[in-house]
């Protein structure tokens, strides 16, 4: 009796079948051209003059047919295994399973799809009459379409799904349907076991107390683990678009726990998820009544002149605003050092998120705003997932909806799905004023509480960290902080991206980072002479912190959460992080 896998292995495709695939590809191109012509009014004149560079289009078309012929030749007369050239298609994780290569039909489907995607994306370069931004928008949408149409996403063209369906007699599809209906019910894609983690137990579990609460944030102070601590405390500002515990995942990954163990008195701001009461929240609130207020509260509690401050992502952007405001008001001493995790201030090259700030997107945000007060966090979660749709959307469609696999327990994905609502007025202003109009790098372009700010007046020592593979805050965009801030700066380029590049504890012994002290005009110049160091950049950062302020004090009195002028309100992680 044949096993289940044998039932899904057809014979080698015939010449007629290959000719059929030729027709399919050609017909697809024809349909696209017809649709564009109809959108143009039917005569195609505007299409010809505005949309296609004839010479470049001919080059693309010629390359497509040449690659098609080479693909057919490989299948009609495949080379010997030891002489076959390396195939880039074999590196695509969607097709990593051996069934995609062992089965000739699925191998043809796979390689035909990848070839078509390559030429679809290259055809974007043949479009004329559009500016660079419009071209990138078209490229982004084309990539989304190509990812969505992958044969791995459909049961009948995915050999693993076919085998699983035969093996389980369709139970995998029923289980997947159950998962899909549950996700439709809550309006959000599930990426990990929802019952695997509990706040305060095995995630966001570093011991501490909430010592201050405002309508905008809770301030958490963590318990020291050493007899003495650095005199200058650390205040961490996480992005308000996410939960703070990205920096306090499982104990093995927690930056907060690690920083406490290094002898820092650590405070973190836990932002409130927006509700109807936050309709009028603006930049003034997040800078003045958020960051400055928290800094002043810590200074008052511990009786210190200044603090170390960290701003992650968008909170790093507002930290730069905070530093500029303090400089303008003669209060720069309140922050002894500033650390920027993957933060941007110059949005001229801010990556794919810049594609979401045109007028149409602003109208969509207004439509999605609840009661005119806040934006449902699921919109932003979906936006970030789209930026890496292949990994953060379609892989889960395949694994969970089609294969019916159980969700894995993964603390990072639990955090990724724990969305927060955003104050609509402030979120829209952030996108328009910073991403779209790039006002923050214009002296006086942004005003906080009536005070025009200028980043070039910031002389606070700064540690700037960027992720080499960051798709949200590209390293070249983060690098621009080196030009806009006036004080001494240390730039560190970390391996990996926006999250893993930051959350990389030394114990993991993963990735690497690059340093290159001195003055460099560009990131490329920095990289050219940079020193690569294996592992986490966290030890480099703590040494830099010690170089800024090395004095230590006994960990007593107000250094113990709840023992100072601010009594403990509740245990960490607090109630704000639990509210939707």
N, C-alpha and C positions, 0 to 999 in steps of 0.2 A: 504493500500500500504506500503510495507516495505521501511525503510529509507536506505540511501546509505551504512551505515556501515554494515547493515545486509547482504548485497550482498557479503561481503568479508569474512564471517565467515563460514568456512566449518565444517563438523562434526568432532568428535574426530577421530584421525587416527586409522586405523585398525591394527591388528597384521601384516598383509601382508605389509602395508605401513611402519611399523617400521622395518620389515625385509628388505624392499627395502633400507631404510636409512642405515641399517647395511652394505648392499652391497656397497652403495655409499662410505661410509667411508673407507671400506676395499679396494675398487678399487682405491681410491685416494692414499692410502699408496703404493699400488702395482705400480701405475703409477710413483710415485716419485722414488721408488727403481729401476724400469726399466730404467728411464731416467738417473739416476746416474750410473747404470751399463753400459749403452751405452757410456756415457762420459768417462768411465774407459777403454773402448776398447772392451766391450762386455762379457768378461769372468768373471768379477766381483772379480778377485783375489786381485787386488790392492784395490778395494773398501772394501773388507773384512778386509784387513790388515791395511789399512791406515785410514779408515773412521769410523768404528764402533767398540766400545768396546762391545763384545758379551754379557757380563754379564749385563752391564748397559742397552744395547738395549733390553735385555729380560725383565728387570725390567720395562722399559718404556712401552713396548708392553703389559705386563701383567697388568700394572696400567690402560692402555687405555681400555682394554677389561673389566676390573672390573668396571671402571667408566661408560662404555657404558651400561653394564647390569643394574647398579643402575639407570641410566637415564631412560632406558626402563621401569623398574619396577615402577618408579615414575609416568610414564604416563599411564601404564596399571592399576595401583592401587594407585591413588594419595592419599596422606595423607589428613586428615581433615585440613582445613585452620588454625585452632588454634593449631595444633600439628606439622605443617610442619616446619622443621628446616630452619634457615636463609639461604638464597641462595646468595652467593657472586655475581652471575650473575645479580641479581636485582639492583646492584649498578652501572652497566655500563650505562653511560648516552646515549649511542647510542640506548638503548632499554628501555628508561625511560617511553615512552608512554604506557598507560595501555593496548593497543591493543596487545602488545607483550606477555602479560601474560593472558589476558582474552580469547584470541583465542588459542585453544589447538594446532593447526597446527603451528602457528607462535611461540608459546612458545617452541614447539619441535625444530623448526628451530633455534631459538635463543640459546637454551641451548646446542643443538648439536654442533653448530658453536663454542660456547665458550669453550666447552669441547675439541673439536678438536684443537683449538688454543692453549689451555693450554698444550696439549700433543705434538703439533708441536714444541713449544718452549722448552719444557723439553727434547725432543729428541735431541736437540743441545748438551746437556751435554753428550749424548752417543757417540758423535763423538770423535774419537781419532786420533792421528797423526797430530794434528794441534796445533799451539801455542795459547796463550791466546788472542792475537790480532785477529788472524784468526777466533777464536771461536766467539768473539764479533761481527765481521763482519757478520758471518753467522747468529748469533742471530738477528742482526739489520735487515738484509735482510728478514729473516723469519718473523719478526714482521711487516715489511712493507707489505709483501705479505698477512699476516693474516688480517691486517687492510683493505687492498684493497679488500679482498674477503668477507668482512662482508655482510651478507644478507641485512643489512640496506642500502647498497649502490646500490641495484638493484630494479627496480620498481616492479617486480613480487614477490619478497620476502620481501617487506617492506609493512606492512599493512596500514601504514599512507599514503604512496604514492598511493596505490590501492584505498583507500577511497577518497583521494583528486582527483584522476583521474576520478572516477565515479561522484563525486560531481561537478567537473568543466567540465565534458565531454571532458577531455583531454587538456583543456586550460593550465593547470599547466605544462604539458610536452612541449607545444609550447613555453610558456614563458621561461621555463628552457633551451630549445634549443637556444632561442635568447640570453640568458645570456652566454651559453657555446660558441657559435660562436663568440660573442664579445670578450670573454676571449682568444679564440684561435687566434683571429686577433691581439690582443696586446701582446700575449705570456705571459700572467700573470693572475693568479687567482684573481678575484675581491672578496673582503671580506666585503666591506662596501659601502654605498651610495657615489659614487664619487663626487657628487655635494653638499654634506652636509657641507663641510669644505673649507674655503678659508684662505690661509696663510696671516697673518697680520690682519685678521678680527675676526675669532672665534677660531683660532689655531695659535700658534707662534705669539701671539698678545701682549706680554709684551712690553710696550713702551721703545724704545731704538734707537740707531743710529749705523750704520756701521762706524767705525772710522779708520779702516785700511784695506787695501786690498793687497794681494800678489797673485802670480800665484797659490798658494796652499790653501789659506784660506782667509776668511773675519773675522775681529774681531768686534764683536758687544758689545757695552757698553750700559747698561741699566740705565734709569733715576731713581734717588733716590726718595723715597717716605717719607723720614724722614728728619728732620732738621740736625741731625748729623748721621754719619756713622762710621763704624769701619775704622781705619786708614789703616789697611792691606786689600787690595782688594782681590777678589776671581776671579780666572781664571778657567773656565770649559772647559775641553777637551772631547767632545763627541766622540764616535767611528766614524771613517771615513767610515765605512761600512753602516752607517745609517745617516739619517738627524738629526741635532742637536736638533730639537724641541721635541724629546721624553721627554726632560726636560722642555718643554714649551708647553704642550698640552693646553687644555681648561684652562681658568683662575683658575678654582677650583682644577686642578691637577698639575699646573705648579710649579715645583721646583724652577725655576728661579725667578718667581714672588714672591714666598714665601721667598726666600733668600734675595731679595731686601727689602721686608717688614721687615726682621729681622735687617736691617741696614747694609747690605753688599753692597759694590760697586762691581757689578757683570759684568764680561766680559765672553763672550763665543766665542769659535772658531767655525765658520761654514766652514767646509771643502768643497773644490770644488770637484764636481763629475768628475771623471777622463775622459779625452778625449785624442786625439792623441798627444797633446803637452806634456803629462805626461809619455811618454814611459820609460824614464830613472829615474823616481822617485824611491828612495830607503829609507831605514831606516834613513839615514842621513838627508833626507829632512823632514820626519815627526818629528824627534827628534830635529834637529838643526834649520832647517828653518821653522819648524812648532811650536813646543812647546817652545823651548828656545827663538825663535824670538818673540813669543807672550808674554812670560813672560817679556822679556826685554822691549818690547814696552809699556806694562802696567807700569812697573817700571819707565820708562822714562816719560810717560805721567803724572803720579801722584807724581813723586818724592819720591818714597818709596824704601826701601832697598830690600824688598821681598814681595811675594804674597802667599796667600793660593791657592793651586791647586787641582782640582778634575780631575781624569781620569776614564772614564766609559768604562768597558769592554776592548777592544783591545787598547783604548787610555790610559787605566790604565797601560797596559803592557808597552807602550811606555813612560808613565810618569815615571815608574820605571827606564827605560833606561835613561831618562832625568836626574833624580836625581843622578844616578850613574855617568853619564858624568859630571855633575856639581861638584860632590864630587871629581872626579878624577882631575878636573881642579881647585880645590880650590875655587869654586863659590857656595857652598851649601847654603849660606845665601840668595840666590835669591828666594828660596822657604821656607817659614816659616813653612808650614805644607802641608802634602799631604793626600788626601782622595781618596780611591780606591773603586769604585762601581763595584762589581762583576768582579774583574780583576784577571788575572793569570800571574804568571811569571815562575812557574814550571809546565810543561805540561805533566808530567809523568802520571797523572791521570786526564786528561782534558775532560773526558766524550766522548760522541758519536762523536763529531767533529773530534776526533783523527782517526776515521774510514775513513775520507775523505782525508788523506794525504799520501796514498801509491803511487807507481809509476803510476798506472793506472789513479788515480785521477789527478796527475800532468800532464799527457798526455792530459787528457780531458780538463783541464784548458787551456793548450796551444792551443788546437783546438778551444776553445770558445773565445780566445782572439781576439779582433778586431784590425786588422792591427798591431798586436804585441805590442799594447800600453796599452789597458785596457780590463778588464773583464766586460762584461755586468752584471749590478747589479741584473738582474733577475735570474742569476744562483745562486748567494748567497741567494737571497730571497727564491728561491725554496729549497735550501739546508736547511735553517733554518726551513722552513715549514715542510720538511720531518722529522725533529727531533721530531716534534709533529704533525705528519700527521693526526692522528685521529681527533684532534681539529682544525688544521689549513688548512686541505685539505678536508678530507672526509665529515666533517660536512657541509661544504659549497656546496659540490657536492649534498648532500641530500637536504639541505634547499633551494638552489637556482636552481640547475639544475633539480631536480626531483620534488620537491614540488612547484617550481616556486614562492617562497616567495620573497618579496621585500628586497633589501639590507637594513640593519639597519644603522642609523648614529652612528658611533663609532670612536671617535678621535684616539684612540690607533691603531685600525685597519687601519685607513687612513694613519697614520705614517708607519705602518708595510708594506703597499703596495707602499710607496714612496721610491723606491730603489735608490741607488747610484752606479755608475760605479767605479771600483777599478783599481788602477795602477797595471798592470799585473806583472811587474818585482818585485815590492815590495810585492804584495800579495803572489806570489809564494815563495819568500824568507821568508816571515813571516811563511807560512805553513811548509816549509822545515826546516828552521833554528830553529824555536821555537817549533811548534807542533811536528814535526817528530824527530828532533835531540836534542831538549831541551837544546840548547846552552846558553840560557840567564842565567841559574843558574850555569854555569861553569865560574869561574873567568877568564876573558879575552876571553871567548868563542865568545863574540860579540864585534865588534869594531865600534865605531861611529866617523866619521870624523878623522880616524886615531888614535883614543884613545881607547885602550882596557878598557872595563868597568867591574865593579865587584859590584854586588848588596850588598854584605856584607859590603861595605864601606858607604852605605846610612844610615845616622844618623838622617835624617829629621823625626820629629814626624809624625806618620801616623795613620789615621783612616781607618780601613779595614772593609767594609761591604760585606756580602755574603747573598745569598738567600737560604733558607732551601730547596726549591724545584727547584732550578735552574738546568735546563737541558743543558745549554750552558756553564756555568762556575760553575761546581759543588762546593758546599760549601767546601768540603774537599780539592779541588784543590786551591780555593781562600785562605784557611787557611794557605797554605804553605808560603804565604807572611810573616807570623809571624816568620818563621824561617830564611828567606833569607834576611830580612832587619834588620839593626843593631840598629836603633833608638827606642825611646819609641813608643809603638803601643797600639791602642785600637781596639779590634775586636768586631763587632756586627753582630749577626746572625738574619736576618730578616725573617719573615714569607713570604710565597709565593716564586716567582721565579725571573727570570732574569729581567723582566720588572716591574711587579706589586710589587715585593719586594723592588724596588727602588722608583718607582713612587707611593708613598703611603702618601698623604698629611694628616696632623693631623685632618683636618676637616672631612675626610672620616670615621674616627674611625674604621678602618679595620685592620685585622691581628694583629701581635704582633712582639716583638723582644726580644732577649736574650743577656744579658751581664754577664760577669764573669771576673772581673779584676784579675790580677795575672799572674803567669807563668804556662802555661799548655803545655804539650807535644803534645797532639793530640786534634782534634776537638771533639772527643768523651769525652775526659776528660773535655773540656770546657763545653760541653752540660750537662754533669752529674751534675755539680755544678752551672749551670747558673740560673740567675734570669729572669723570664719571665715578660715582661711589655706589657700591652695591648696598641694597637694603633701604630702610626708611630714612627719610630726611628729618624725622622728629628729633634725634639727638643733635643734629646740626642746629635746629631751632632753639633747643633749650640752652645750648652753649651760647648762642647769640643773645638770648634773654639774660643769661648770667652776666654777659659782657656789658649789658646796658645798666644793670642794677644788681649787684651781688650781695648786698647787705641782707642778713637774716635776723629773725626775731624768734622768740619762744612761741610755740603754737598754743596759746592760752587765751582766756577771756574772749574777746570778740572774734578771735580766730576760730573759735568753736561755734558752729551754727546755732543760733538761738541764745548764746551767752552774752551777747552785746546789747546795744541799744535797740536792736531790731529783734523782738522775740520771734520764735519760730511760729509760722502760721500753719504749716502742715509738712509732712515728709515729702522729699523729692520722690517722684518727678512733678508733683503738684497736679492741680485740677485743670489748668489751662491746656496742658498737653493732651488731656483726655477728651476735651470738648470738640465737637464738630461745628 
